[in-house]
Amino acid sequence: MDRDTIYLKSHFLYGEDFQYRKGILVIEDGIIKGFTGEHVRDPLCHRGVVIPPLINAHTHIGDNIIKDIGINKTLDELVKPPNGLKHRFLRSCSEEELIEGMLDGLEDLKDMGITYFCDFREGGLKGVNLLREAYSIFRRRYNWEFPYPLILGRPTTSGREELKREIEEILKVADGIGLSGCNEYSDEELKTIRKLDYKIFSIHANEHRGSIEYSKKVYGMSEIERIVNLKLQPTFIIHATYTTPYEGELLREEGIPVVVCPRANASFNVGLPDIHNLMDKGVLIGLGTDNFMANSPSILKEMDFIYKLYHIDPREILRFSTINNSRILGLEGVGLIEEGYRGIFTFIRDCPSIRYSRNIVASIITRCEKGDIVIYGGEDDKGSS
């Protein structure tokens, strides 16, 4: 695909309503120009369906090295900093082991058709650099750009001046900051953290009843209320597993999107987010898969899970993992197959999962799996025209 103009012949999910269209898509200098009705000699052909790029808006790839540790432990026992089971085991791993685990995670994301992912990297500056190194090795190994990581670092210190200094160093190599939660920080520390300039600032909030009860006991309000009260204005929050109608209104009024991870919530037995409430309030919703140690990073599985539990319109669910995630993460010109957008796609092969479909979007989000994805390009090309 070295040509300046690419002609791609296939079936497409076009536009924000995912119209099922057959034709030849024109891509010039990486930008979609629309369909052509002219005869094109020898276009690139894909037998299957081309869909907008799948994006995973919340992962913890570092814990891929400790898959399925602590089954049936509580969430706090597993992941609460600094001494949750996850953090103790990760501290016992060598840098080489952590990088190898991340490389496996990157390959998993690639094979699942993920184009971008946003990772919360624990371990301060060192944690960010480990993922940068793993991605650099991945690029050399496969000669392939995707999945591209947006890395949110997490400080390891406390105290206003120490936090400020550490975050300034982290931001030299990271795309932003991703905090475990408000309860780990005082009001003054949170204000100090937020005063710095970020591309992305995100925080877990209202993930489980225990964290909400702690916040109300110590600060007199829920985590979401505290985020709004302190004017933290996060780029987005994670989970919002327990969100009242009032908190939904606060999120809408403040323009704060929510990235939900219902499979992880179910895995950790903390409940399920009220996605209908968030939708009714007009909150922008994105989708992630959370910890590699508890879940595969498959957005396809996440979409299927949501449809089975919530029976939301399949097109809306696909928006969560494509254009909504793109808007939340600030990925310009990514997330749709539409004129003016970048020619970045996820390819579904011609497979039994979609043949004879009477609702192609529903079939893709509820039936397609890892083996139904085609990977084109690079040294590990698994596709065929």
C-alpha positions as CSV (number, residue, x, y, z in Angstrom):
1,M,0.0,0.0,0.0
2,D,2.7,2.5,-1.0
3,R,0.5,4.2,-3.6
4,D,-0.8,7.7,-2.8
5,T,-4.3,6.6,-3.9
6,I,-5.8,3.3,-2.8
7,Y,-8.9,1.8,-4.2
8,L,-10.4,-0.7,-1.7
9,K,-13.3,-2.9,-3.0
10,S,-15.4,-4.6,-0.3
11,H,-18.5,-4.3,1.9
12,F,-18.3,-1.5,4.4
13,L,-20.1,-0.2,7.5
14,Y,-20.2,3.4,6.3
15,G,-20.9,6.6,8.3
16,E,-22.1,7.0,11.9
17,D,-25.2,4.9,11.3
18,F,-23.0,2.1,9.9
19,Q,-24.8,1.7,6.5
20,Y,-24.0,-1.6,4.9
21,R,-22.5,-0.6,1.5
22,K,-20.8,-2.4,-1.2
23,G,-18.4,-0.5,-3.5
24,I,-14.9,0.8,-4.1
25,L,-13.7,3.2,-1.4
26,V,-11.1,5.8,-2.4
27,I,-8.3,6.7,0.0
28,E,-5.9,9.5,-1.0
29,D,-2.8,10.2,1.1
30,G,-4.4,8.1,3.9
31,I,-7.7,10.1,3.9
32,I,-11.1,8.6,2.9
33,K,-12.5,10.5,-0.1
34,G,-15.7,8.4,-0.5
35,F,-16.9,5.9,-3.0
36,T,-16.2,6.0,-6.7
37,G,-18.6,4.8,-9.4
38,E,-15.9,4.8,-12.0
39,H,-14.3,1.6,-13.3
40,V,-11.1,0.9,-11.4
41,R,-8.6,-1.6,-12.7
42,D,-7.2,-4.0,-10.1
43,P,-8.5,-2.5,-6.9
44,L,-7.5,-4.0,-3.6
45,C,-10.2,-6.5,-2.7
46,H,-11.3,-7.7,0.7
47,R,-13.7,-10.6,0.9
48,G,-15.7,-9.8,4.1
49,V,-16.7,-6.6,5.8
50,V,-14.6,-3.5,6.5
51,I,-15.7,-1.9,9.7
52,P,-14.5,1.3,11.6
53,P,-11.4,0.7,13.7
54,L,-11.9,-1.0,17.0
55,I,-10.5,1.0,19.9
56,N,-10.0,-0.2,23.5
57,A,-10.3,2.8,25.8
58,H,-9.2,1.2,29.0
59,T,-6.6,-1.5,29.7
60,H,-3.9,-2.5,32.2
61,I,-1.5,-4.4,30.0
62,G,1.2,-4.7,32.6
63,D,-0.7,-7.4,34.5
64,N,-0.9,-9.7,31.5
65,I,2.1,-11.5,33.2
66,I,-0.2,-12.6,36.1
67,K,-3.3,-13.9,34.3
68,D,-6.1,-15.1,36.5
69,I,-4.3,-14.5,39.8
70,G,-6.4,-14.3,42.9
71,I,-9.6,-15.9,41.6
72,N,-12.6,-15.0,44.0
73,K,-10.6,-12.3,45.8
74,T,-12.3,-9.0,46.4
75,L,-11.4,-6.1,44.2
76,D,-9.5,-4.2,46.9
77,E,-7.6,-7.4,47.8
78,L,-6.6,-7.7,44.2
79,V,-5.8,-4.2,42.9
80,K,-5.9,-1.6,45.6
81,P,-2.6,0.3,45.6
82,P,0.0,-0.1,46.9
83,N,-0.3,-3.6,48.4
84,G,-3.0,-5.4,46.5
85,L,-2.2,-8.9,45.3
86,K,-1.6,-7.6,41.8
87,H,0.9,-4.9,42.9
88,R,2.8,-7.3,45.2
89,F,3.2,-9.8,42.4
90,L,4.2,-7.2,39.8
91,R,6.9,-5.9,42.1
92,S,8.3,-9.5,42.2
93,C,8.6,-9.6,38.3
94,S,11.7,-8.6,36.5
95,E,11.6,-5.9,33.8
96,E,12.3,-8.5,31.2
97,E,9.3,-10.6,32.4
98,L,7.0,-7.5,32.4
99,I,8.1,-6.6,28.8
100,E,7.5,-10.1,27.6
101,G,4.1,-10.1,29.1
102,M,3.3,-6.8,27.4
103,L,4.5,-8.1,24.1
104,D,2.1,-11.0,24.4
105,G,-0.6,-8.5,25.2
106,L,0.2,-6.3,22.2
107,E,0.0,-9.4,20.0
108,D,-3.3,-10.3,21.5
109,L,-4.7,-6.8,20.8
110,K,-3.4,-6.9,17.3
111,D,-5.0,-10.2,16.5
112,M,-8.3,-8.9,17.9
113,G,-8.4,-6.0,15.5
114,I,-7.7,-3.3,18.0
115,T,-6.1,-0.2,16.4
116,Y,-5.6,2.0,19.5
117,F,-5.7,1.3,23.2
118,C,-5.5,3.5,26.2
119,D,-3.4,1.9,29.0
120,F,-3.2,2.8,32.6
121,R,0.5,2.2,33.5
122,E,1.3,1.7,37.1
123,G,4.8,2.2,38.4
124,G,5.5,5.9,37.7
125,L,8.1,6.8,35.0
126,K,9.5,3.3,34.9
127,G,6.2,1.8,34.2
128,V,5.6,4.1,31.2
129,N,9.0,3.4,29.8
130,L,8.5,-0.4,30.0
131,L,5.5,-0.2,27.8
132,R,7.3,2.2,25.4
133,E,10.1,-0.3,25.2
134,A,7.7,-3.2,24.6
135,Y,5.9,-1.3,21.8
136,S,9.2,-0.5,20.2
137,I,10.2,-4.2,20.2
138,F,6.7,-5.0,18.8
139,R,7.1,-2.5,15.9
140,R,10.5,-4.0,15.0
141,R,9.2,-7.5,15.3
142,Y,6.1,-7.1,13.1
143,N,6.8,-3.9,11.1
144,W,3.3,-2.9,12.1
145,E,1.9,0.2,13.8
146,F,-1.2,-1.1,15.4
147,P,-2.3,-1.5,18.2
148,Y,-1.0,2.0,19.0
149,P,-0.8,2.7,22.8
150,L,-2.0,5.9,24.4
151,I,-0.1,5.6,27.8
152,L,-1.4,7.2,31.0
153,G,1.2,7.2,33.7
154,R,0.5,7.0,37.4
155,P,2.5,8.7,40.1
156,T,4.0,6.7,43.0
157,T,4.7,9.5,45.4
158,S,2.5,11.6,47.7
159,G,2.7,15.2,48.8
160,R,2.1,18.2,46.6
161,E,5.7,19.0,45.7
162,E,6.7,15.4,45.2
163,L,3.7,14.7,43.0
164,K,4.3,17.8,40.9
165,R,7.9,16.8,40.2
166,E,7.1,13.2,39.4
167,I,4.2,14.0,37.2
168,E,6.3,16.5,35.2
169,E,8.8,13.8,34.5
170,I,6.1,11.2,33.6
171,L,4.5,13.7,31.2
172,K,7.7,13.9,29.2
173,V,7.1,10.4,27.9
174,A,3.4,9.7,28.6
175,D,0.2,10.8,26.9
176,G,-1.3,11.8,30.2
177,I,-2.1,10.7,33.8
178,G,-4.4,7.9,34.9
179,L,-5.2,7.7,38.6
180,S,-6.5,4.7,40.5
181,G,-9.1,6.7,42.3
182,C,-9.8,9.9,44.3
183,N,-9.7,8.0,47.6
184,E,-5.9,7.7,47.4
185,Y,-5.4,11.5,47.4
186,S,-6.3,14.5,49.5
187,D,-8.2,17.4,48.0
188,E,-5.0,19.4,47.8
189,E,-3.1,16.6,46.2
190,L,-5.8,16.2,43.5
191,K,-5.8,20.0,42.9
192,T,-2.0,19.9,42.5
193,I,-2.2,17.0,40.1
194,R,-4.8,18.6,38.0
195,K,-3.1,22.0,37.7
196,L,-0.5,20.5,35.3
197,D,-1.1,20.5,31.6
198,Y,-2.4,17.2,30.1
199,K,-3.4,15.7,26.8
200,I,-5.4,13.1,28.8
201,F,-6.3,13.1,32.5
202,S,-8.5,10.1,33.7
203,I,-9.5,8.5,36.9
204,H,-11.4,5.5,38.2
205,A,-14.6,6.5,39.9
206,N,-17.6,4.8,41.6
207,E,-16.2,1.4,40.7
208,H,-17.7,-0.4,43.7
209,R,-19.8,0.3,46.7
210,G,-16.9,0.2,49.1
211,S,-15.1,3.0,47.4
212,I,-18.2,5.1,47.3
213,E,-19.0,4.5,51.0
214,Y,-15.4,5.4,51.9
215,S,-15.6,8.6,49.9
216,K,-18.9,9.6,51.6
217,K,-17.5,8.8,55.0
218,V,-14.3,10.8,54.6
219,Y,-15.3,13.5,52.2
220,G,-19.1,13.7,52.6
221,M,-19.8,12.9,48.9
222,S,-19.3,10.2,46.3
223,E,-16.2,10.0,44.1
224,I,-18.1,11.4,41.1
225,E,-19.5,14.3,43.2
226,R,-16.0,15.0,44.6
227,I,-14.5,15.0,41.1
228,V,-17.0,17.6,40.1
229,N,-16.8,19.6,43.3
230,L,-13.0,19.9,43.0
231,K,-13.4,20.9,39.3
232,L,-11.0,18.2,38.2
233,Q,-12.5,18.1,34.7
234,P,-11.1,14.7,33.8
235,T,-11.0,13.8,30.1
236,F,-13.0,10.8,31.1
237,I,-13.7,8.6,34.1
238,I,-13.5,4.8,34.3
239,H,-16.3,2.4,35.4
240,A,-19.1,4.5,37.1
241,T,-20.5,1.1,38.1
242,Y,-22.8,2.7,40.6
243,T,-24.1,6.0,39.3
244,T,-27.3,7.7,40.5
245,P,-29.5,9.7,38.1
246,Y,-28.2,12.9,39.8
247,E,-24.6,11.8,39.2
248,G,-25.5,11.1,35.6
249,E,-26.8,14.6,35.2
250,L,-23.6,16.0,36.8
251,L,-21.5,14.0,34.3
252,R,-23.6,15.4,31.4
253,E,-23.5,19.0,32.6
254,E,-19.7,18.8,33.1
255,G,-19.2,17.1,29.8
256,I,-17.4,14.1,31.4
257,P,-17.5,10.9,29.4
258,V,-17.5,7.4,31.0
259,V,-15.6,4.4,29.8
260,V,-17.4,1.3,31.0
261,C,-15.9,-2.1,31.5
262,P,-18.8,-4.4,32.4
263,R,-17.0,-7.7,31.9
264,A,-14.3,-6.7,34.4
265,N,-17.0,-5.5,36.8
266,A,-18.7,-8.9,36.5
267,S,-15.4,-10.7,36.9
268,F,-14.6,-8.8,40.1
269,N,-18.1,-9.3,41.3
270,V,-18.7,-5.6,42.0
271,G,-21.9,-5.1,40.1
272,L,-22.7,-3.8,36.6
273,P,-22.8,-0.2,35.3
274,D,-26.3,1.3,34.6
275,I,-25.5,2.0,31.0
276,H,-29.2,2.8,30.3
277,N,-29.1,5.6,32.9
278,L,-25.9,7.1,31.4
279,M,-27.4,7.0,27.9
280,D,-30.7,8.5,29.1
281,K,-28.7,11.4,30.6
282,G,-26.8,12.0,27.4
283,V,-23.4,11.0,28.8
284,L,-20.8,10.0,26.1
285,I,-20.0,6.3,26.7
286,G,-16.9,4.5,25.6
287,L,-15.8,0.9,26.1
288,G,-12.7,-0.8,27.6
289,T,-11.8,-4.2,28.9
290,D,-9.7,-3.3,32.0
291,N,-7.2,-5.7,33.5
292,F,-5.5,-8.2,31.3
293,M,-5.1,-10.4,34.4
294,A,-8.9,-10.8,34.6
295,N,-10.1,-10.4,31.0
296,S,-9.0,-10.9,27.4
297,P,-8.7,-7.5,25.8
298,S,-11.4,-8.4,23.2
299,I,-13.7,-5.5,22.4
300,L,-15.8,-8.0,20.4
301,K,-16.4,-10.0,23.6
302,E,-17.2,-6.8,25.5
303,M,-19.8,-5.7,22.9
304,D,-21.4,-9.2,22.9
305,F,-21.6,-9.1,26.7
306,I,-23.3,-5.7,26.6
307,Y,-25.8,-6.7,24.0
308,K,-26.7,-9.9,25.9
309,L,-27.2,-8.0,29.2
310,Y,-28.6,-4.7,28.2
311,H,-30.2,-5.3,24.7
312,I,-29.0,-1.9,23.5
313,D,-29.2,-1.2,19.8
314,P,-26.2,-3.0,18.2
315,R,-25.3,0.2,16.3
316,E,-25.0,2.1,19.6
317,I,-22.8,-0.6,21.1
318,L,-20.5,-0.5,18.0
319,R,-20.3,3.3,18.4
320,F,-19.1,2.8,22.0
321,S,-16.0,1.0,20.7
322,T,-15.3,3.0,17.6
323,I,-16.3,6.7,17.2
324,N,-17.1,7.3,20.8
325,N,-13.8,5.9,22.0
326,S,-12.0,8.0,19.4
327,R,-13.7,11.2,20.5
328,I,-13.1,10.4,24.2
329,L,-9.3,9.8,23.5
330,G,-9.0,12.8,21.2
331,L,-8.0,10.7,18.1
332,E,-8.6,13.2,15.3
333,G,-10.0,11.8,12.1
334,V,-10.3,8.2,13.4
335,G,-13.3,6.1,14.3
336,L,-15.6,6.1,11.2
337,I,-15.5,5.0,7.6
338,E,-16.6,8.4,6.2
339,E,-15.2,11.1,3.9
340,G,-12.5,13.1,5.6
341,Y,-11.6,10.3,8.1
342,R,-8.3,8.5,8.1
343,G,-8.2,5.2,6.3
344,I,-7.8,3.1,9.4
345,F,-10.0,0.0,9.6
346,T,-10.7,-3.3,11.2
347,F,-11.2,-6.2,8.7
348,I,-13.7,-9.0,9.2
349,R,-13.1,-12.0,7.0
350,D,-15.8,-13.7,5.0
351,C,-16.7,-16.2,7.7
352,P,-19.7,-18.2,9.0
353,S,-20.2,-15.6,11.7
354,I,-21.5,-13.1,9.2
355,R,-22.8,-15.2,6.3
356,Y,-26.6,-15.1,5.8
357,S,-26.8,-12.2,8.3
358,R,-30.0,-10.2,8.3
359,N,-28.5,-7.6,10.7
360,I,-24.8,-7.3,9.9
361,V,-24.0,-5.0,12.8
362,A,-25.7,-7.4,15.3
363,S,-23.9,-10.3,13.7
364,I,-20.5,-8.6,14.0
365,I,-20.8,-7.6,17.7
366,T,-22.4,-10.8,18.9
367,R,-20.8,-13.5,16.7
368,C,-17.4,-12.5,15.5
369,E,-14.4,-13.6,17.4
370,K,-10.6,-13.3,17.3
371,G,-10.3,-15.8,14.4
372,D,-12.7,-13.7,12.3
373,I,-10.3,-10.8,12.1
374,V,-7.9,-10.3,9.2
375,I,-4.6,-8.6,9.7
376,Y,-3.1,-7.0,6.6
377,G,0.4,-5.6,6.2
378,G,3.7,-5.9,8.1
379,E,5.8,-9.0,8.3
380,D,3.0,-11.1,9.8
381,D,0.3,-10.6,7.1
382,K,-2.5,-13.1,7.8
383,G,-4.8,-11.7,5.2
384,S,-5.6,-12.5,1.6
385,S,-7.3,-10.5,-1.0
